[in-house]
Amino acid sequence: MRYAAKMTSKGQVTIPKEVRDRFALAAGDYLVFEVKDNRIEVTKAPVPPTEDFDALADRIAERFKARGITRADVAEAIRWARDEKSK
């Protein structure tokens, strides 16, 4: 099946309902765009289980603690990155 969708001036495209239903796409899902030759393939990004995220967050917290990095340090780094991005 082929479906057409028009892109807005902001680069947004509405995925046809039939496609959303077939692939169980919902608000908040992530999509991966892959360029192959002269075409674009779109796939639903796999989302790791919550346990994987929790384990990763724990490992990061341990590394930060070992290096003496505080929540305030992280907040300041985020503020700096956002300021740099807006320039």
N, C-alpha and C positions, 0 to 999 in steps of 0.2 A: 504494500500500500504506500502511496505517496500523499503527503499533506503539505500544504503551503501555509506560510505565516509571514506577515509583513513586519519588518524591523522598524522600530521607532527611531526618531532622531537621537535618542539616548542609547541606542544599541540594544533595546529590549525586544524580546520576541515572546509572544504568547504561545505556549505549547498546546497544540490542539487537544481537546478533551479526550478523544479516542486514544491518543498516544499516552496522555497522563494516566488514564485508566489501565491501559494494557501493561504499562511498566510500573504501576503503583507509585507514581510521582506525586509528591505532596509539597505544600509550602514548607520551606526550610530545607528541602533536599538540596544536595550539591550535585552539579553535573560536571563532567569532564569533557572538554572539547579537544579533539585530536585532529590535526591536519594530516591528511594522507593524500599525496599527489595533489589533485585539484579538487578535493572534497573535504568536508568536515564531518567527523563522526562524533556523535554525542552519546555518552553513556552515563548512567547513574553512578555516582561515586559511592563506593562501599563505605559504610560508617562502622568503625570498630566498636565492639561492645563496650559498654560503660566500664567494665572491669579493666579493659586495656587502658582506657584513659586514666582511671584512678591509679593504676600501677605506674604509669608514666608520670603523673603528677607527683606521686610519692617519691620517685627517683629524682625528679627535678628539685623538689623541696629539700631532699637530703644533700644534693650537690650544692645548692644555694647556702644551706646552713653550714656545710663544711668550709665554704669559701667566705663566710661572714656576710653574705648578701641578704639584706633585710627587705621586708615588704616595701618600706619607704624607698629603698634603692630601685626596686622594680617599678614602682609607681613613677619615680622620677625619670627612669629610662623610657617608659611609655610616653610620658609627657614630651620628652625630648624628641622621640621618634615621630609623634604626631605633629609637633611644630615643624620638624624638618620636612615632612611630607607636604605640609600646607604651603611651603615656600615656592 
